[in-house]
Amino acid sequence: RDAGHVVYLTISTGVGSGFVVDGRLLIGAHGAAGEAGHMAISLDGPLCACGNRGCLEAYASGTGLVNRAREAISAGRTTSLADHRGDLEAVHIAEAAERGDLLAEELIAQAGTALGIGVRNLLHLFNPSVVVIGGGVSRIGSRLWDPMVRVINTDALTPYRKDLRIVPAELGDDSGLMGAAILAHETTP
């Protein structure tokens, strides 16, 4: 609220984003601005649903976490996640990490690191005063947030970190609906 320069990320099944610049939502030439989920984090990273490798979404989304867990299980990693192989969801990975499952902890830490790299890139592009992060995966908590903040604090250039606030979405899962309603209101004659 009351911030003229905001980056919003929703980390859920995928990774969505929106950018407010000078108090206005950035729409793009064809209404498609904000695909931060398909920003490359690593050129040789995991395959993303879009067909590219190393997208933020392939690391940090619920789908990305599940895909990477399944790959590790297929490669023979020992994990309690194998019990959920057919119905594995991000919530199972979060629960397993809480119980000390090493693979689950590793996947979430990697997702947090990738998220930190993505946020750092967005800081350098948009120089926001606030980064708002929402979505179901974002509620994993400190196992995800700590590596993200560590990357931002170590890798983002100082001017971009100055007075930066990184906050959870206050509206929870309704944030996207509210944003769509505001956009519709602003663009309807």
N, C-alpha and C positions, 0 to 999 in steps of 0.2 A: 504493500500500500504506500501511496505517496512517493514512490521511487520512479524516477524518469528513465532509468537504465537498468533493466532487469533481464536476466536469463532464467527461464523456467525449464526444468527437465522433469519428465515423468518417466520413472524407471518401473516398468511393469512387464507385460508380455513382450513388449518392444521397448524402445527408447524414443520418446517424443520430446519435442522442445518448442519453445516459443521465445521470441526476443522482443522486448520493448525498448525502443531507441527514441530518446527525446520525448518520452511519454506516449509514443504511438507504437502499436503492434506492427512488427515488420511482416509484410505479407509476401513480398517477392513479385517478380514480373508475371508469374502464372499462378500465384496463390499457393506456392509450394515451399516457401521459405521455412526453415526450421527443421531440416532433417539431420539433426546432430547425431542421431543414432547410427547414421551411415558414414560418419566421419571416421577415417582410418586412424586407428590407434597403433597398429602394427601391420606392415605390409605382408608379413608372412604368418599372420594370426589365423584363428579359426575361420572356417567358411561361414559366411553370413547368408541368411535367407535371400538377400538381394543378389547373391552371386559373387560378391567381392569377398576379400579376405581381410580379417583384422578390424572390422567395424566395431565401434563402441557397443552396438547392440549385440554382437556375437559374444562379447565378454560379459556385459553387465545386465542384460535383460533377463527376465525369468526364463525365456526360451533359450537364450544363450547359456545360462547356467545349467539348465537341464541337458542341453546337447553336449556340453563339455563333460558333464558328469557321466553321461551314457558312453561317450568316447573313452573315458578313463576306465569305466567298468569293463568295456569290451577289450581294452588293452590289458586287463588283468589286475587293476588296482583293487586292493582290499578296502572295502567300505561297507558300512551299513546301508548305504543308498541302493545297493544291489537288491535289497528286499523290495524296493519300489520300482524296479526297472520298467515294468509295463505302465505304471501310473505315476511315474516320478514327476514332481512339481517343485518349483522353487521353494515353497514352504517346507517341503521335506528336507531340502538342502540346508535351510536355515535351522530347522529343528536338529538335524544331525550335527551341525556345527556347534550348537549349544551343548550337545552331549559329548563333544570332543572328537568327533569324526574328523580325521586329518584331511581327507580329500575335500570334504565339505568346507572346512576352514580355509583350505588352500584356494578353492574356487571362489569363495566370497572375498578373500583378500585380493585375489587377482582382479575380480570385478571392481572392487574399491579402487585399486591402483589404476585400472583402465578408466574408471569414472573420473579420477583425479586428473589424468592426462587429458581427457575430453574437456573437463571444466577449465583446466589451464589454457587449452587452445581457445575456448570460447572467451575466457577473460582477455586474452591477447587480441582477439578479433573485435569484441564489443565493449570492453572496459565497463562492465556493469558495476553498480553499487551494491546490488543484491543478486544472489543466485538462490532460487527457490527450487527445492527438490522434493518431488512427490512420487506417488505410485506405490504399489504393493511391495516391490523389492526394496524400495528406499526404507521401509519400516524394519528391515533386518537389523538396523541399528549400528552400534559402534564397530562391529566386525566389518561392515561395509564403509561406514563414514570415516573411521580413523585412517585407513590407508589413503582414502581420497584426500582428506585434509592434509595429510603428510606430504603427498605429491604436490599439492597446490602450494603449501608453505615452503617447500624446497625448490620447486621448479618454476613457479610463476614469477615473472619479473616483479620487482618490488613495487613499482608504481601501480600495478594492476591489483596487488593485494591490499594496498593502502585503503583503510576504511571499508573493506569488503565485508559483507555479511553473507554467510551461507546458512540458510534456514530451511526447515522442513515446511512443506505446504500446509497452510492452516486449514484449507478446505478439504484435505484428504483426497479421496477418490472423486469428489465433485469438482475439483479444480478445472479439469478439462471442459466439463459442461458449462461452468461459469465463464470460462474464456470464450467458448463458442457463442454463448449468449451475448457477451459484451461485443464480440466481433460482429455478430448479426445486427445488433443495435447500432453500432458505429457505421456500418456499411449500407443500412437500409435507408432509402430516401424518405 
